[in-house]
Amino acid sequence: QKEVEQDPGPLSVPEGAIVSLNCTYSNSAFQYFMWYRQYSRKGPELLMYTYSSGNKEDGRFTAQVDKSSKYISLFIRDSQPSDSATYLCAMRRAGGYQKVTFGTGTKLQVIP
Amino acid sequence: GAGVSQSPRYKVAKRGQDVALRCDPISGHVSLFWYQQALGQGPEFLTYFQNEAQLDKSGLPSDRFFAERPEGSVSTLKIQRTQQEDSAVYLCASSLAGLDFSGANVLTFGAGSRLTVL
């Protein structure tokens, strides 16, 4: 079983919809939680990161972390066709160098 | 340069050939990571460098995989005697932080080198 589980989708929504993307994880030592966006044939780019539990908002994007349930979410409000991409959750332990572990990625398509 | 540059972008190799993939990280970035991304999968960690020192190579799948960063900047990932299961996108990422950093360790990725082994 992988340390980080993510539904691969694909997820197809109409423009303007609220999108919910989720990951679960098994390693309770993870402290930093990140969401990367990857367009086709491009490298992942960081969208947001949070430390420990709580919420963080950045424009149309909200990241939530529930460490008690080992569950993280990314919400996208007023989704746009330009949001069509693969969304990767990622996480790492705190303290010094720790490799970043990624989920499988969820492919999102926003239909105009 | 402004970003992480990888070359070649596409490589087709016959089974058994050796390949070398190059990564030019962002200037001044201390940390450099290699990841392997199979089709439809997330990136899987291969190896990590802090400057010229390879501090973690636990993700390298076999002794056919070798990575180096001799001067602490450009890195090369070499795969010997390629096999079909080596077909994947090889991603390089760099970050400013080193071992003494306790933050999120934000990675900047290159576009990747897509390797196809026939």
Interface residues (C-beta under 8 A of the other chain):
Chain A: V4 Q6 P8 Y32 M34 R41 K42 G43 P44 E45 L46 Y49 Y51 L88 R92 A94 G95 G96 Y97 Q98 K99 V100 T101 F102 G103 T104 G105
Chain B: V4 S31 F33 Y35 G40 Q41 G42 P43 E44 F45 Y48 Q50 L55 D56 G59 L91 A93 G98 L99 D100 F101 S102 G103 A104 N105 V106 L107 T108 F109 G110 A111 G112 R114
